[in-house]
Amino acid sequence: MFFGIGSSDSAIVNLAERPSRLADLRAYIETIRALHTKGETTWRGRMVRLTWAKRAIPIYLSAEGPRTLELAGEAYASVRARASTHDTLLHCASDV
């Protein structure tokens, strides 16, 4: 079992929503990790519980830009880098 997440515009724009900010994405990753290791945590001020599968799972973050790649490294998430042909992004992807 693994958990995959990204901050891309493609899916959310069709729902007339804004892409998530990096701080929100970080909080969400931390919440998912806590749910799967501790079974409960707080999300946006409310207690949430997961009553099944209390074990650590790999978290994959789809990342393209340098800040999202950096977040993946800081959050200890595996990266699914959608690297473009831009040299800077390719270099950032290889460093993570």
C-alpha positions in Angstrom: 0.0 0.0 0.0 1.2 3.5 -0.7 -0.3 7.0 -0.8 0.2 9.4 -3.7 -0.4 13.1 -3.8 0.4 16.1 -5.9 -0.2 19.9 -6.0 -0.9 20.1 -9.7 -3.5 22.4 -11.2 -4.9 19.9 -13.7 -7.5 18.1 -11.6 -8.4 20.9 -9.2 -8.9 23.7 -11.8 -11.7 21.7 -13.3 -13.5 22.0 -10.0 -13.1 25.8 -10.0 -10.7 25.5 -7.0 -7.2 26.8 -6.4 -4.1 24.6 -6.2 -2.9 23.9 -2.7 -0.2 26.0 -1.2 3.0 24.3 -0.1 2.1 24.8 3.6 -1.3 23.1 3.1 0.4 20.2 1.2 3.0 19.8 4.0 0.2 19.7 6.7 -1.7 17.2 4.6 1.3 14.9 4.3 2.0 15.1 8.0 -1.7 14.3 8.7 -1.7 11.3 6.5 1.6 10.0 8.0 0.2 10.5 11.6 -3.0 8.7 10.7 -1.2 5.7 9.4 1.3 5.5 12.3 -0.6 6.7 15.3 -4.2 6.1 14.2 -5.3 9.6 15.0 -4.3 13.3 14.6 -5.7 16.7 14.2 -6.7 18.1 10.8 -7.8 21.8 10.6 -8.7 21.8 14.3 -10.7 18.6 14.3 -9.7 15.2 15.6 -9.6 12.6 12.9 -9.1 8.8 13.3 -8.2 5.9 11.2 -9.3 2.6 12.7 -7.6 0.3 10.2 -4.1 -0.1 8.9 -2.0 1.5 11.7 1.3 1.2 10.0 3.6 3.5 8.1 3.0 3.6 4.4 5.2 5.1 1.7 4.1 8.6 0.6 4.7 9.6 -3.0 4.6 13.3 -3.9 4.3 14.3 -7.6 6.6 17.2 -7.9 7.8 19.4 -10.7 9.1 22.7 -9.4 12.0 23.3 -7.1 9.9 24.3 -4.0 7.7 21.2 -4.3 10.8 19.0 -4.8 12.3 20.6 -1.7 9.1 19.9 0.3 9.3 16.3 -0.7 12.8 16.1 0.7 11.8 17.8 3.9 8.7 15.7 4.4 10.6 12.5 3.7 8.3 11.7 0.9 9.3 9.7 -2.1 9.2 11.8 -5.3 7.6 11.2 -8.5 9.3 13.9 -10.4 7.6 15.2 -13.5 10.7 16.9 -14.6 10.5 19.1 -17.6 13.3 19.9 -20.0 14.3 22.9 -17.9 17.9 22.3 -16.7 17.3 23.8 -13.3 14.4 21.6 -12.6 16.2 18.5 -13.8 19.1 19.4 -11.4 16.7 19.9 -8.5 15.0 16.5 -9.2 18.3 14.7 -9.3 19.4 16.3 -5.9 16.3 15.0 -4.1 
